[in-house]
Amino acid sequence: MNGTQLSTGQRLAVSPAADLMRAGVYRGAGKVVLESVPIPAISEDEVLVRVDACGICGTDVKKIHKGYVEPPQIFGHEIAGTIEEAGRAVRNWKYGQRVVCFHHVPCERCFFCERKFFSQCAQYKKVGVTAGFQPNGGGFSEYVRVMNWVVQRGVIEIPSQVEFERAVFVEPVNTCWKAIRKARIEPSETVVVLGQGPIGLLLMMLARYVGASVLTTDPLLSRRQKSLQLGAEDSWDSSDAHVRGRVAARTDGRGADAVLVAAPLGPLLQQALDLTRPGGRVLLFAYNDPLIRAGFSGSAIGVEEKEILGSYSSDWDLREEAARFVFAGILPVDKLITHRFPLAEIGEAVALAAAPSADSLKVIVKSR
């Protein structure tokens, strides 16, 4: 440890094990191992956060199971925890505050930021939260170092009545709210969401919040049932050959105004276009796998004037609104949590998130 004085005059309790902590370390494709690693040291303008809960994101799962990055890494960016140490130069945050922290923060000055494409900003692409090794979130650990640019603008306090495991949804809700706005969902529109995993369910609930009529598909009966419980007007098996006809029957034969694709599978693009009315929109959520290839008929775009949109990561301008959705209980995100694992079982937690069971949705890792 660096011995930095806390704002309250307290110090981090030093571990008898030479300032080590437990962390789930990525050691190669499909392999996350619980190890002892050094507690990250902070600079005078940084904070150390004790992780209380961290959600497992689909992006983490892709990186881990497809081996897209070089090991070792410590993943996990849906972090909620408590400030354990604050550097001398930190003014707005102090020991004991309960917080969530965004791992990406834009510069707000560049070409892309001026045009509100924050996720394309060079600074945004730098990860500002780490538990060691190359910065990659670090929430699958006991402590994370939050770098100065995130401390300055990317930390949000958690209200006292909000549990840590609910607070981990602030970042994923932001990404989904960005997608809803980018797809230009309007009240009274008919929207189809393909895939009802945690992200698909969030997209469904947010489209309902806007005032749209939402239909959904998923191969798992349990997820279709959850979709109906949380507000979908109908939900069908994604392999049902009659889905197109069912959507047409509800829209006077036109098709959906917008289709949101919440499962990153190439063949779903053509299905989405088939379900969309002429002049409608298809939004591909988090299609960040470089190996995905998707084909479609050119006439769907060139003649029927359908739009294909992409949405990736969060929107900096929506961070406070996303926090309100979660903290005020506007979205019942707690109902998406099905499994909680202690950090000691990080391997099992990631395996379940990668290969969901019939009853699994959001998987949370608890460090305390």
C-alpha positions as CSV (number, residue, x, y, z in Angstrom):
1,M,0.0,0.0,0.0
2,N,1.1,3.6,-0.5
3,G,-0.2,4.8,2.9
4,T,-2.3,7.7,1.4
5,Q,-4.3,9.5,4.1
6,L,-8.0,9.1,3.9
7,S,-10.3,12.2,3.8
8,T,-11.7,11.1,7.1
9,G,-8.4,10.5,8.7
10,Q,-8.8,6.7,8.5
11,R,-6.6,4.3,6.5
12,L,-7.2,1.2,4.6
13,A,-7.0,-1.8,6.9
14,V,-3.8,-3.5,5.9
15,S,-4.1,-7.2,5.1
16,P,-1.8,-9.5,7.1
17,A,-1.1,-11.3,3.8
18,A,1.3,-8.6,2.5
19,D,-1.5,-6.4,1.0
20,L,-2.9,-9.1,-1.1
21,M,-6.5,-9.6,-2.3
22,R,-8.5,-12.2,-4.1
23,A,-9.3,-11.8,-7.7
24,G,-10.7,-13.8,-10.6
25,V,-7.9,-13.7,-13.1
26,Y,-8.4,-14.5,-16.8
27,R,-5.7,-17.0,-17.8
28,G,-6.7,-17.9,-21.3
29,A,-9.8,-18.7,-23.4
30,G,-12.5,-19.9,-21.1
31,K,-10.3,-19.9,-18.0
32,V,-10.9,-17.6,-14.9
33,V,-9.0,-18.6,-11.8
34,L,-9.2,-17.3,-8.2
35,E,-5.8,-16.0,-7.3
36,S,-4.1,-13.7,-4.8
37,V,-2.9,-10.5,-6.4
38,P,-1.6,-7.2,-4.9
39,I,-4.2,-4.6,-3.8
40,P,-3.8,-1.8,-6.4
41,A,-1.9,1.2,-5.1
42,I,-3.5,4.6,-5.8
43,S,-2.1,8.1,-6.6
44,E,-3.0,11.2,-4.7
45,D,-5.9,12.0,-7.1
46,E,-7.4,8.5,-7.2
47,V,-9.6,6.4,-5.0
48,L,-9.6,2.7,-4.0
49,V,-13.0,1.1,-4.0
50,R,-13.8,-2.0,-2.0
51,V,-16.0,-4.1,-4.4
52,D,-19.3,-5.3,-2.8
53,A,-21.0,-6.6,-6.0
54,C,-20.3,-6.8,-9.7
55,G,-22.5,-7.9,-12.5
56,I,-21.3,-10.2,-15.2
57,C,-21.7,-8.6,-18.6
58,G,-22.0,-10.4,-21.9
59,T,-19.0,-8.5,-23.2
60,D,-16.9,-10.0,-20.3
61,V,-18.2,-13.4,-21.3
62,K,-17.2,-13.0,-25.0
63,K,-13.7,-11.8,-24.1
64,I,-13.2,-14.7,-21.7
65,H,-14.6,-17.5,-23.7
66,K,-13.4,-16.5,-27.1
67,G,-10.0,-15.4,-26.0
68,Y,-10.2,-12.0,-27.7
69,V,-7.6,-10.4,-25.3
70,E,-4.2,-11.5,-24.0
71,P,-4.1,-12.9,-20.4
72,P,-3.7,-12.1,-17.6
73,Q,-6.7,-9.7,-17.1
74,I,-9.2,-9.0,-14.4
75,F,-12.6,-8.3,-15.9
76,G,-15.8,-6.9,-14.4
77,H,-17.1,-3.4,-15.0
78,E,-20.6,-3.3,-13.5
79,I,-19.2,-2.4,-10.1
80,A,-20.8,-1.2,-6.9
81,G,-18.8,-0.8,-3.7
82,T,-17.5,1.5,-1.0
83,I,-14.6,4.0,-1.1
84,E,-11.9,2.4,1.1
85,E,-9.2,5.0,0.5
86,A,-9.0,8.5,-1.1
87,G,-5.9,10.3,-2.2
88,R,-4.9,13.6,-0.7
89,A,-5.9,15.6,-3.7
90,V,-9.4,14.1,-3.9
91,R,-12.0,16.6,-2.9
92,N,-15.4,15.3,-3.8
93,W,-15.1,11.7,-2.5
94,K,-14.2,10.3,0.9
95,Y,-13.8,7.1,2.9
96,G,-17.1,5.2,3.4
97,Q,-19.1,6.5,0.5
98,R,-21.1,3.9,-1.4
99,V,-20.6,4.4,-5.2
100,V,-20.8,3.0,-8.7
101,C,-18.1,4.0,-11.1
102,F,-18.2,4.1,-14.9
103,H,-15.1,2.5,-16.4
104,H,-15.2,4.7,-19.5
105,V,-15.3,8.5,-19.4
106,P,-15.1,10.7,-22.5
107,C,-13.1,13.9,-22.9
108,E,-16.1,15.9,-24.0
109,R,-13.9,18.0,-26.3
110,C,-13.0,16.0,-29.3
111,F,-14.7,15.6,-32.7
112,F,-16.8,12.6,-31.6
113,C,-17.8,14.1,-28.2
114,E,-19.0,17.3,-29.9
115,R,-21.3,15.1,-32.0
116,K,-22.4,13.0,-29.0
117,F,-20.7,9.9,-30.2
118,F,-19.0,9.5,-26.8
119,S,-18.2,5.8,-27.3
120,Q,-15.9,6.7,-30.2
121,C,-13.8,9.2,-28.2
122,A,-10.2,8.1,-27.8
123,Q,-10.2,8.8,-24.1
124,Y,-13.5,7.0,-23.7
125,K,-11.9,3.9,-25.1
126,K,-9.3,3.9,-22.3
127,V,-10.4,1.9,-19.3
128,G,-10.1,4.0,-16.1
129,V,-10.8,1.3,-13.4
130,T,-8.5,-1.6,-12.7
131,A,-7.6,-4.4,-10.2
132,G,-4.2,-4.9,-11.8
133,F,-2.6,-6.1,-15.0
134,Q,-4.0,-4.3,-18.1
135,P,-7.0,-2.1,-17.0
136,N,-10.2,-4.0,-17.9
137,G,-12.7,-3.0,-15.1
138,G,-11.4,-5.3,-12.4
139,G,-14.7,-5.9,-10.6
140,F,-14.0,-9.6,-10.2
141,S,-11.9,-8.8,-7.2
142,E,-12.0,-7.3,-3.8
143,Y,-10.6,-3.8,-4.6
144,V,-10.3,-1.6,-7.7
145,R,-8.3,1.5,-8.4
146,V,-10.3,4.3,-9.9
147,M,-8.1,6.6,-12.0
148,N,-8.2,10.4,-11.7
149,W,-10.4,11.2,-14.8
150,V,-13.0,8.7,-13.6
151,V,-12.8,10.1,-10.0
152,Q,-13.4,13.6,-11.4
153,R,-16.5,12.8,-13.5
154,G,-17.4,9.1,-13.6
155,V,-18.4,8.3,-10.0
156,I,-22.1,8.3,-8.7
157,E,-23.1,7.9,-5.1
158,I,-25.5,5.1,-4.2
159,P,-28.4,6.2,-2.0
160,S,-28.4,4.6,1.4
161,Q,-31.6,2.6,0.7
162,V,-30.3,1.0,-2.5
163,E,-28.6,-2.3,-2.3
164,F,-25.3,-2.9,-4.0
165,E,-26.6,-5.6,-6.2
166,R,-29.3,-3.3,-7.6
167,A,-26.8,-0.5,-8.1
168,V,-24.7,-2.7,-10.5
169,F,-27.4,-2.1,-13.1
170,V,-26.6,1.6,-13.6
171,E,-24.1,1.0,-16.4
172,P,-26.1,-1.7,-18.3
173,V,-29.3,0.4,-18.0
174,N,-27.5,3.3,-19.5
175,T,-26.4,1.2,-22.5
176,C,-29.9,0.1,-23.1
177,W,-31.5,3.5,-22.7
178,K,-29.0,4.8,-25.2
179,A,-30.2,2.0,-27.6
180,I,-33.8,2.9,-27.1
181,R,-33.1,6.6,-27.9
182,K,-30.9,5.7,-30.9
183,A,-33.7,3.6,-32.3
184,R,-36.1,6.6,-31.9
185,I,-38.7,4.5,-30.1
186,E,-41.9,6.6,-29.8
187,P,-45.2,6.1,-27.8
188,S,-47.8,3.9,-29.5
189,E,-45.2,2.2,-31.8
190,T,-45.0,-1.5,-32.0
191,V,-41.5,-2.8,-31.1
192,V,-40.1,-6.3,-31.3
193,V,-37.2,-7.4,-29.1
194,L,-35.3,-10.5,-30.2
195,G,-33.7,-12.2,-27.2
196,Q,-34.9,-12.0,-23.6
197,G,-31.8,-12.4,-21.6
198,P,-30.9,-9.6,-19.1
199,I,-30.2,-7.0,-21.8
200,G,-33.3,-7.9,-23.9
201,L,-35.5,-7.6,-20.8
202,L,-34.0,-4.2,-20.1
203,L,-34.7,-3.1,-23.6
204,M,-38.2,-4.4,-23.4
205,M,-38.9,-2.6,-20.1
206,L,-37.4,0.7,-21.4
207,A,-39.5,0.5,-24.6
208,R,-42.5,0.0,-22.5
209,Y,-41.5,2.9,-20.3
210,V,-41.5,5.1,-23.5
211,G,-45.0,3.9,-24.2
212,A,-44.5,1.4,-27.0
213,S,-46.3,-1.9,-27.4
214,V,-43.6,-4.6,-27.1
215,L,-43.5,-8.1,-28.5
216,T,-40.6,-10.4,-27.8
217,T,-39.0,-13.7,-28.8
218,D,-36.6,-16.1,-27.0
219,P,-35.9,-19.9,-27.3
220,L,-36.2,-20.4,-23.6
221,L,-39.7,-20.7,-22.1
222,S,-38.6,-19.4,-18.8
223,R,-37.4,-16.2,-20.4
224,R,-40.5,-15.7,-22.4
225,Q,-42.5,-16.1,-19.2
226,K,-40.3,-13.5,-17.4
227,S,-40.8,-11.2,-20.4
228,L,-44.6,-11.4,-20.0
229,Q,-44.3,-10.9,-16.3
230,L,-42.3,-7.7,-16.8
231,G,-44.6,-6.1,-19.4
232,A,-44.3,-7.7,-22.9
233,E,-47.7,-7.9,-24.6
234,D,-46.7,-11.3,-26.1
235,S,-43.7,-13.5,-26.3
236,W,-42.9,-16.3,-28.7
237,D,-40.4,-19.0,-29.3
238,S,-37.8,-17.5,-31.6
239,S,-37.9,-20.7,-33.8
240,D,-41.7,-20.3,-34.3
241,A,-42.3,-20.1,-38.1
242,H,-45.3,-17.9,-37.5
243,V,-43.6,-15.0,-35.7
244,R,-43.7,-12.9,-38.8
245,G,-47.4,-13.5,-39.3
246,R,-48.1,-12.8,-35.7
247,V,-46.4,-9.5,-35.8
248,A,-48.1,-8.6,-39.1
249,A,-51.5,-9.4,-37.5
250,R,-50.9,-6.9,-34.8
251,T,-49.8,-4.1,-37.1
252,D,-52.5,-4.2,-39.9
253,G,-50.0,-6.2,-42.0
254,R,-47.3,-3.5,-41.9
255,G,-44.7,-5.1,-39.6
256,A,-43.0,-3.6,-36.5
257,D,-42.0,0.0,-36.3
258,A,-38.7,-1.1,-34.8
259,V,-36.9,-4.4,-34.0
260,L,-34.2,-4.5,-31.4
261,V,-31.8,-7.4,-31.7
262,A,-30.5,-8.3,-28.2
263,A,-28.7,-11.5,-29.2
264,P,-25.5,-11.0,-31.2
265,L,-26.2,-13.7,-33.8
266,G,-25.6,-12.9,-37.5
267,P,-28.8,-14.7,-38.8
268,L,-31.0,-12.6,-36.6
269,L,-30.5,-9.5,-38.8
270,Q,-32.4,-11.0,-41.7
271,Q,-35.2,-12.0,-39.3
272,A,-35.3,-8.5,-37.9
273,L,-35.6,-7.0,-41.3
274,D,-38.4,-9.4,-42.2
275,L,-40.3,-8.3,-39.1
276,T,-39.8,-4.6,-39.7
277,R,-42.2,-2.4,-41.7
278,P,-41.0,-0.4,-44.7
279,G,-39.3,2.7,-43.4
280,G,-38.8,1.0,-40.0
281,R,-35.7,0.6,-37.9
282,V,-33.6,-2.3,-36.9
283,L,-31.1,-1.8,-34.0
284,L,-28.3,-4.2,-33.4
285,F,-27.3,-4.1,-29.7
286,A,-23.6,-4.7,-28.8
287,Y,-22.7,-6.4,-32.0
288,N,-19.0,-6.2,-30.9
289,D,-17.8,-9.6,-32.0
290,P,-15.5,-9.0,-34.9
291,L,-16.2,-12.5,-36.3
292,I,-20.0,-12.0,-36.7
293,R,-21.0,-11.8,-40.3
294,A,-24.6,-10.9,-41.4
295,G,-26.1,-10.8,-44.8
296,F,-29.4,-9.3,-46.0
297,S,-31.3,-8.4,-49.2
298,G,-30.3,-5.0,-50.5
299,S,-33.8,-4.2,-51.5
300,A,-34.8,-4.1,-47.8
301,I,-32.6,-1.0,-47.5
302,G,-32.6,0.4,-51.0
303,V,-36.3,-0.1,-51.9
304,E,-38.2,-0.6,-48.6
305,E,-36.0,2.1,-46.9
306,K,-35.5,0.2,-43.7
307,E,-32.7,1.4,-41.5
308,I,-30.0,-0.6,-39.7
309,L,-28.6,1.0,-36.6
310,G,-25.9,0.0,-34.2
311,S,-25.6,0.9,-30.5
312,Y,-22.5,0.2,-28.4
313,S,-21.6,1.0,-24.7
314,S,-23.1,3.8,-22.7
315,D,-24.1,7.5,-23.4
316,W,-22.3,10.0,-21.2
317,D,-25.3,12.4,-21.3
318,L,-27.6,9.7,-19.9
319,R,-25.7,8.7,-16.8
320,E,-27.8,10.6,-14.3
321,E,-31.1,9.5,-15.9
322,A,-29.9,5.8,-16.0
323,A,-29.0,6.1,-12.3
324,R,-32.5,7.4,-11.5
325,F,-34.2,4.5,-13.4
326,V,-32.3,2.1,-11.1
327,F,-32.1,4.0,-7.7
328,A,-35.8,5.2,-7.8
329,G,-37.0,1.7,-8.7
330,I,-38.5,2.9,-12.0
331,L,-37.2,-0.4,-13.5
332,P,-37.6,-3.5,-11.4
333,V,-34.0,-4.6,-12.1
334,D,-33.9,-6.7,-9.0
335,K,-36.3,-9.2,-10.7
336,L,-33.6,-10.0,-13.2
337,I,-31.1,-11.3,-10.6
338,T,-31.3,-15.1,-10.4
339,H,-27.9,-16.1,-9.2
340,R,-25.4,-14.7,-6.7
341,F,-21.9,-16.2,-6.4
342,P,-19.2,-15.5,-3.9
343,L,-15.9,-14.3,-5.4
344,A,-14.4,-17.7,-4.5
345,E,-16.7,-19.3,-7.1
346,I,-15.9,-16.8,-9.9
347,G,-15.2,-19.7,-12.3
348,E,-18.6,-21.2,-11.8
349,A,-20.3,-17.7,-12.1
350,V,-18.7,-17.0,-15.4
351,A,-19.5,-20.5,-16.7
352,L,-23.2,-20.0,-15.9
353,A,-23.3,-16.6,-17.6
354,A,-21.7,-18.1,-20.7
355,A,-24.0,-21.1,-20.8
356,P,-27.3,-19.9,-19.2
357,S,-29.5,-22.5,-17.6
358,A,-33.3,-22.5,-18.0
359,D,-33.7,-20.5,-14.8
360,S,-30.7,-18.1,-15.1
361,L,-30.7,-14.4,-16.0
362,K,-28.4,-11.9,-14.4
363,V,-25.5,-13.3,-12.5
364,I,-23.9,-11.3,-9.7
365,V,-20.5,-11.8,-8.1
366,K,-20.5,-10.8,-4.4
367,S,-17.1,-9.9,-3.0
368,R,-18.4,-9.5,0.6
